[in-house]
């Protein structure tokens, strides 16, 4: 008796810049399921719900519609956190750091 491994699925949209899948947060997944359950034709409506997501690959943020949500097989790409300076900007990695005594 052999058991086949169960494939994982996740809801995502394709990034408009790099075409990589962007996994949906749980709140957006529940919003899409609720809107499809209430009116299945809603996803064809040009004025359907819109949400903004940031791509994990290219780090660009774009708006997406509920109708653009598709199912992907596998595991979503892990989020890459970048070091930030005190001003909130990403660290440039210049290699020079100030010490407390300088």
C-alpha positions in Angstrom: 0.0 0.0 0.0 1.6 3.2 -1.1 0.5 6.6 -0.3 1.0 9.4 -2.8 2.3 12.6 -1.3 -0.4 15.3 -1.1 0.4 18.3 -3.2 -0.1 21.7 -1.5 -2.0 24.5 -3.2 -2.1 28.2 -2.5 -4.0 31.2 -3.9 -1.9 33.9 -5.6 -1.7 36.5 -8.3 1.1 36.9 -10.9 3.3 39.9 -10.4 2.8 42.5 -13.1 6.5 43.2 -13.2 8.3 39.9 -13.0 5.5 37.4 -13.5 6.3 35.5 -10.2 3.4 34.3 -8.1 2.5 36.5 -5.1 0.7 34.5 -2.3 -2.4 36.1 -1.0 -2.7 37.0 2.7 -5.5 35.2 4.6 -7.7 38.3 4.7 -7.6 38.6 0.9 -8.3 34.9 0.5 -11.4 35.2 2.7 -12.5 38.3 0.8 -12.2 36.5 -2.6 -14.1 33.5 -1.3 -16.9 35.7 0.2 -17.3 37.8 -3.0 -17.3 34.7 -5.3 -19.9 33.0 -3.0 -22.2 36.0 -3.0 -22.0 36.6 -6.8 -20.0 34.3 -9.1 -20.1 36.9 -11.9 -18.4 39.5 -9.7 -14.9 38.5 -10.9 -15.8 39.5 -14.5 -17.0 42.9 -13.4 -14.3 45.6 -14.1 -15.3 47.4 -10.9 -14.7 44.3 -8.8 -12.7 44.4 -5.6 -9.1 45.6 -5.8 -6.2 45.0 -3.4 -2.6 45.9 -3.3 0.2 43.4 -2.9 4.0 43.6 -2.8 6.0 41.0 -4.8 8.4 38.9 -2.8 10.7 38.5 -5.8 11.1 42.1 -7.2 9.7 44.0 -4.2 7.4 46.1 -6.3 3.8 46.9 -5.2 0.9 46.9 -7.6 -2.9 46.7 -7.5 -4.7 43.4 -8.4 -8.3 42.4 -8.9 -10.2 39.5 -7.4 -10.5 38.0 -10.9 -6.7 37.7 -11.2 -6.5 35.2 -8.3 -5.4 31.7 -9.4 -4.4 28.5 -7.6 -0.8 27.4 -7.7 0.7 24.0 -6.7 3.6 23.8 -4.2 4.7 26.0 -1.4 4.8 29.8 -1.6 8.1 31.6 -1.8 9.3 32.7 1.6 9.4 36.4 2.3 12.8 38.0 2.3 13.3 40.6 5.0 15.8 43.3 4.3 17.8 45.2 6.8 16.6 48.8 7.3 18.2 51.9 8.6 16.6 54.1 11.3 15.1 56.3 8.6 13.2 53.3 7.3 15.2 53.1 4.0 16.8 49.8 3.0 20.5 49.5 4.0 22.8 50.2 1.1 25.6 47.9 2.3 28.4 50.5 1.8 30.6 48.7 4.2 31.2 51.8 6.4 29.7 52.0 9.8 29.9 54.7 12.4 30.9 53.7 15.9 29.4 55.1 19.1 32.8 56.8 19.9 33.3 58.5 16.5 
